[in-house]
Amino acid sequence: MAGYHLNAHYWELCLRRALSGREPADIPVFAMPEQRVAYAVIPKAASTSIQTAMAPFFGVQPTKSEPIASAMRPHAIRSSHFAKDLAGPDWLIFAVVREPTARIQSAWRNKMDEPDEVFGPLRRMGMRRKLPFDQFVSRLARWPTWALNDHFSPQSELLKHVRDLPGFYAAKLESLADDWAHIQRLCLDRGIGLPDLDLMNRTSGAAPKVSPQTADILGNLYRADYEGFGYDRP
């Protein structure tokens, strides 16, 4: 039996899901109803930079004392609510996706390897000490994808409420200079002058090596991302 069945956090998520329908993968969306523009947030894919660029349109002034994600949080709507209550055929809905292996490597460094303390959601999953990348991926893969924190969940899972809506556009981090210019042009047609992006929070250091066994796990765990967004499997 998979270890997550014995984890109290898993059953807490199940209860929350049953009572409210809320899942960790129900990502925030920043919507501007007057202009019919919305940004669906994918962590570890330029989300800090994009929220910073959009902050003035929500009356938020970025400061050094408060992370932009915290400052913007009161203005977000959950993707499930956005899809049900706001979205329509005349909306522009954009997100930025990232090559899945690079994204999970970045998440491992940022949330497991580099901090003094392991990221809270990982500790609640039973990963209370730092793990090598291969072990980390193996532990993630034991959990159902819907129960993973949004930093580790497949991007296709995160976007499930919006990806099939009319007007959805998935930019890629690997071609973001061109894709962001395209988004700027689309938004300008709607009266929104988005600034150029100042890419922030780039993870430094060499990427961890991926063993053949871990490559197979990643290929299965993020299969929908590799295939759906046009990335080569590891």
Secondary structure, DSSP 8 states (H G I E B T S, - for coil): --GGGG-HHHHHHHHHHHHH---TT--EEEEETTTTEEEE--TTSSHHHHHHHHGGGGT---BTTB-HHHHHGGG-EEHHHHHHHT--TT-EEEEEE--HHHHHHHHHIIIIISSSS--HHHHHTT--S---HHHHHHHHTTS-GGGS-TTTS-HHHHTTTTTTSTTEEEEEGGGHHHHHHHHHHHHHTTT-------------S------HHHHHHHHHHTHHHHHHTT----
